[in-house]
Amino acid sequence: MWSWIMENARGLSAVGTFLTLLVWLFYAQLVLYSFRRQRRSRLLINQAYGNDTSSICLLSNMSHEPIYIQLLLITLRTHDNETTCSVTDLDRSRGDHAEVAGHTVTRQGPLNSGQSMATGTFNNLVLQAARENRLIDATCDDITELGLESISMTAIINYGPDGQAIGFERDFIIQGEADDDDYLRIRPRTVATNRLKDRRSQRRMSRWIQRMN
């Protein structure tokens, strides 16, 4: 046995070197995967406190580092129309002038890792978008007049040292009809928040940034 090992020492040494290299490559892949996971931004758009349009639209930063919310958009969809509006700032359609103090006039700003921000109820976000696009009168408080089938909430954030703009979107389906001043039912269309990473979504996001800014 010993003589066989001595005769094949070079070959065994090469095999050992190759196996060691494979082990190091495996650990390097683990380190790279962990690094990319930490650097990857992740934002959740959730529904909280109910399952109708009086529920809260919640943004949760699940990234490893803080993010900066640049734009918050809502898309209103009916049977034959689609309208996208920025709801980054609070509702100004009724001529209210809130004092400029922190987040009293805007939903724009930093969000630390692990923190959440309530952007308001879906009902108020829809009303704000509809009023600013003159889909309803400024005094109207009833979104049933819009005939909505679904809405999309889109958040465009800046993340990382280069301040790259990244978009996240989630669709919500409007269900049923509201009677006796009740709110419309609403539920997420998808299980998770979608990251806007394909070319078409990137071009759409760039147009939004140029138009809203």
Contacts in CASP RR format, 6 or more apart in sequence:
PFRMAT RR
TARGET T0000
AUTHOR 0000-0000-0000
METHOD contacts of the structure
MODEL  1
MWSWIMENARGLSAVGTFLTLLVWLFYAQLVLYSFRRQRRSRLLINQAYG
NDTSSICLLSNMSHEPIYIQLLLITLRTHDNETTCSVTDLDRSRGDHAEV
AGHTVTRQGPLNSGQSMATGTFNNLVLQAARENRLIDATCDDITELGLES
ISMTAIINYGPDGQAIGFERDFIIQGEADDDDYLRIRPRTVATNRLKDRR
SQRRMSRWIQRMN
5 12 0 8 1.000
37 64 0 8 1.000
38 64 0 8 1.000
39 64 0 8 1.000
39 160 0 8 1.000
40 63 0 8 1.000
40 64 0 8 1.000
41 63 0 8 1.000
41 67 0 8 1.000
41 157 0 8 1.000
41 159 0 8 1.000
41 160 0 8 1.000
41 166 0 8 1.000
42 61 0 8 1.000
42 62 0 8 1.000
42 63 0 8 1.000
43 59 0 8 1.000
43 60 0 8 1.000
43 61 0 8 1.000
43 62 0 8 1.000
43 63 0 8 1.000
43 67 0 8 1.000
43 155 0 8 1.000
43 157 0 8 1.000
43 167 0 8 1.000
43 168 0 8 1.000
43 193 0 8 1.000
44 58 0 8 1.000
44 59 0 8 1.000
44 60 0 8 1.000
44 62 0 8 1.000
44 192 0 8 1.000
44 193 0 8 1.000
45 57 0 8 1.000
45 58 0 8 1.000
45 59 0 8 1.000
45 153 0 8 1.000
45 155 0 8 1.000
45 168 0 8 1.000
45 169 0 8 1.000
45 170 0 8 1.000
45 193 0 8 1.000
46 57 0 8 1.000
46 58 0 8 1.000
46 59 0 8 1.000
46 60 0 8 1.000
47 55 0 8 1.000
47 56 0 8 1.000
47 57 0 8 1.000
47 58 0 8 1.000
47 122 0 8 1.000
47 172 0 8 1.000
47 186 0 8 1.000
47 187 0 8 1.000
47 188 0 8 1.000
48 55 0 8 1.000
48 56 0 8 1.000
48 57 0 8 1.000
48 58 0 8 1.000
48 118 0 8 1.000
49 55 0 8 1.000
49 56 0 8 1.000
50 56 0 8 1.000
51 185 0 8 1.000
51 186 0 8 1.000
51 187 0 8 1.000
52 182 0 8 1.000
52 183 0 8 1.000
52 184 0 8 1.000
52 185 0 8 1.000
52 186 0 8 1.000
53 121 0 8 1.000
53 122 0 8 1.000
53 123 0 8 1.000
53 126 0 8 1.000
53 143 0 8 1.000
53 174 0 8 1.000
53 183 0 8 1.000
53 184 0 8 1.000
53 185 0 8 1.000
53 186 0 8 1.000
54 121 0 8 1.000
54 122 0 8 1.000
54 123 0 8 1.000
54 183 0 8 1.000
55 121 0 8 1.000
55 122 0 8 1.000
55 186 0 8 1.000
56 118 0 8 1.000
56 119 0 8 1.000
56 120 0 8 1.000
56 121 0 8 1.000
56 122 0 8 1.000
57 118 0 8 1.000
57 119 0 8 1.000
57 120 0 8 1.000
57 121 0 8 1.000
57 122 0 8 1.000
57 125 0 8 1.000
57 153 0 8 1.000
58 116 0 8 1.000
58 117 0 8 1.000
58 118 0 8 1.000
58 119 0 8 1.000
59 69 0 8 1.000
59 72 0 8 1.000
59 111 0 8 1.000
59 116 0 8 1.000
59 117 0 8 1.000
59 119 0 8 1.000
59 155 0 8 1.000
60 114 0 8 1.000
60 115 0 8 1.000
60 116 0 8 1.000
60 117 0 8 1.000
61 67 0 8 1.000
61 111 0 8 1.000
61 112 0 8 1.000
61 113 0 8 1.000
61 114 0 8 1.000
61 115 0 8 1.000
61 116 0 8 1.000
62 113 0 8 1.000
62 114 0 8 1.000
63 113 0 8 1.000
63 159 0 8 1.000
64 113 0 8 1.000
65 113 0 8 1.000
65 159 0 8 1.000
65 160 0 8 1.000
66 110 0 8 1.000
66 111 0 8 1.000
66 112 0 8 1.000
66 113 0 8 1.000
67 110 0 8 1.000
67 111 0 8 1.000
67 157 0 8 1.000
67 158 0 8 1.000
67 159 0 8 1.000
68 109 0 8 1.000
68 110 0 8 1.000
68 111 0 8 1.000
68 157 0 8 1.000
68 158 0 8 1.000
68 159 0 8 1.000
68 163 0 8 1.000
69 88 0 8 1.000
69 107 0 8 1.000
69 108 0 8 1.000
69 109 0 8 1.000
69 110 0 8 1.000
69 111 0 8 1.000
69 117 0 8 1.000
69 155 0 8 1.000
69 156 0 8 1.000
69 157 0 8 1.000
70 88 0 8 1.000
70 108 0 8 1.000
70 156 0 8 1.000
70 157 0 8 1.000
70 158 0 8 1.000
70 165 0 8 1.000
70 209 0 8 1.000
71 86 0 8 1.000
71 88 0 8 1.000
71 108 0 8 1.000
71 154 0 8 1.000
71 155 0 8 1.000
71 156 0 8 1.000
71 208 0 8 1.000
71 209 0 8 1.000
71 212 0 8 1.000
72 86 0 8 1.000
72 87 0 8 1.000
72 88 0 8 1.000
72 107 0 8 1.000
72 108 0 8 1.000
72 119 0 8 1.000
72 153 0 8 1.000
72 154 0 8 1.000
72 155 0 8 1.000
72 156 0 8 1.000
73 84 0 8 1.000
73 85 0 8 1.000
73 86 0 8 1.000
73 87 0 8 1.000
73 88 0 8 1.000
73 152 0 8 1.000
73 153 0 8 1.000
73 154 0 8 1.000
73 155 0 8 1.000
73 156 0 8 1.000
73 208 0 8 1.000
73 212 0 8 1.000
74 84 0 8 1.000
74 85 0 8 1.000
74 87 0 8 1.000
74 125 0 8 1.000
74 126 0 8 1.000
74 129 0 8 1.000
74 151 0 8 1.000
74 152 0 8 1.000
74 153 0 8 1.000
74 154 0 8 1.000
75 82 0 8 1.000
75 83 0 8 1.000
75 84 0 8 1.000
75 85 0 8 1.000
75 151 0 8 1.000
75 152 0 8 1.000
75 154 0 8 1.000
76 82 0 8 1.000
76 83 0 8 1.000
76 84 0 8 1.000
76 85 0 8 1.000
76 126 0 8 1.000
76 129 0 8 1.000
76 130 0 8 1.000
76 135 0 8 1.000
76 146 0 8 1.000
76 148 0 8 1.000
76 151 0 8 1.000
77 148 0 8 1.000
77 149 0 8 1.000
77 150 0 8 1.000
77 151 0 8 1.000
77 152 0 8 1.000
78 146 0 8 1.000
78 147 0 8 1.000
78 148 0 8 1.000
78 149 0 8 1.000
79 147 0 8 1.000
79 149 0 8 1.000
83 129 0 8 1.000
83 133 0 8 1.000
83 135 0 8 1.000
84 154 0 8 1.000
84 208 0 8 1.000
85 128 0 8 1.000
85 129 0 8 1.000
85 132 0 8 1.000
85 133 0 8 1.000
86 208 0 8 1.000
86 212 0 8 1.000
87 107 0 8 1.000
87 119 0 8 1.000
87 125 0 8 1.000
87 128 0 8 1.000
87 129 0 8 1.000
88 106 0 8 1.000
88 107 0 8 1.000
88 108 0 8 1.000
88 212 0 8 1.000
89 105 0 8 1.000
89 106 0 8 1.000
89 107 0 8 1.000
89 108 0 8 1.000
90 98 0 8 1.000
90 104 0 8 1.000
90 105 0 8 1.000
90 106 0 8 1.000
90 107 0 8 1.000
90 128 0 8 1.000
91 124 0 8 1.000
91 127 0 8 1.000
91 128 0 8 1.000
91 131 0 8 1.000
91 132 0 8 1.000
92 132 0 8 1.000
93 128 0 8 1.000
93 131 0 8 1.000
93 132 0 8 1.000
93 138 0 8 1.000
94 131 0 8 1.000
94 138 0 8 1.000
94 139 0 8 1.000
98 104 0 8 1.000
98 105 0 8 1.000
99 105 0 8 1.000
103 109 0 8 1.000
107 117 0 8 1.000
107 119 0 8 1.000
111 117 0 8 1.000
119 125 0 8 1.000
122 151 0 8 1.000
122 172 0 8 1.000
122 186 0 8 1.000
123 143 0 8 1.000
123 183 0 8 1.000
125 153 0 8 1.000
126 143 0 8 1.000
126 146 0 8 1.000
126 148 0 8 1.000
126 151 0 8 1.000
127 136 0 8 1.000
127 140 0 8 1.000
127 141 0 8 1.000
127 143 0 8 1.000
129 135 0 8 1.000
130 136 0 8 1.000
130 140 0 8 1.000
130 143 0 8 1.000
130 146 0 8 1.000
131 137 0 8 1.000
131 138 0 8 1.000
131 140 0 8 1.000
135 146 0 8 1.000
136 142 0 8 1.000
136 143 0 8 1.000
136 145 0 8 1.000
136 146 0 8 1.000
143 184 0 8 1.000
144 177 0 8 1.000
144 178 0 8 1.000
144 184 0 8 1.000
147 174 0 8 1.000
148 174 0 8 1.000
148 184 0 8 1.000
149 173 0 8 1.000
149 174 0 8 1.000
150 171 0 8 1.000
150 172 0 8 1.000
150 173 0 8 1.000
150 174 0 8 1.000
150 189 0 8 1.000
151 171 0 8 1.000
151 172 0 8 1.000
151 174 0 8 1.000
151 186 0 8 1.000
152 169 0 8 1.000
152 170 0 8 1.000
152 171 0 8 1.000
152 172 0 8 1.000
153 169 0 8 1.000
153 170 0 8 1.000
153 172 0 8 1.000
154 167 0 8 1.000
154 168 0 8 1.000
154 169 0 8 1.000
154 196 0 8 1.000
154 208 0 8 1.000
155 167 0 8 1.000
155 168 0 8 1.000
155 169 0 8 1.000
156 165 0 8 1.000
156 166 0 8 1.000
156 167 0 8 1.000
156 168 0 8 1.000
156 205 0 8 1.000
156 208 0 8 1.000
156 209 0 8 1.000
157 165 0 8 1.000
157 166 0 8 1.000
157 167 0 8 1.000
157 168 0 8 1.000
158 164 0 8 1.000
158 165 0 8 1.000
158 166 0 8 1.000
159 166 0 8 1.000
165 205 0 8 1.000
165 209 0 8 1.000
166 195 0 8 1.000
166 196 0 8 1.000
167 195 0 8 1.000
167 196 0 8 1.000
167 201 0 8 1.000
167 205 0 8 1.000
168 193 0 8 1.000
168 194 0 8 1.000
168 195 0 8 1.000
168 196 0 8 1.000
169 193 0 8 1.000
169 194 0 8 1.000
169 196 0 8 1.000
169 201 0 8 1.000
170 188 0 8 1.000
170 189 0 8 1.000
170 190 0 8 1.000
170 192 0 8 1.000
170 193 0 8 1.000
170 194 0 8 1.000
171 188 0 8 1.000
171 189 0 8 1.000
171 190 0 8 1.000
172 186 0 8 1.000
172 187 0 8 1.000
172 188 0 8 1.000
172 189 0 8 1.000
173 186 0 8 1.000
173 187 0 8 1.000
173 188 0 8 1.000
173 189 0 8 1.000
174 184 0 8 1.000
174 185 0 8 1.000
174 186 0 8 1.000
175 184 0 8 1.000
175 185 0 8 1.000
175 186 0 8 1.000
175 187 0 8 1.000
176 184 0 8 1.000
176 185 0 8 1.000
177 184 0 8 1.000
178 184 0 8 1.000
196 202 0 8 1.000
196 204 0 8 1.000
196 205 0 8 1.000
END
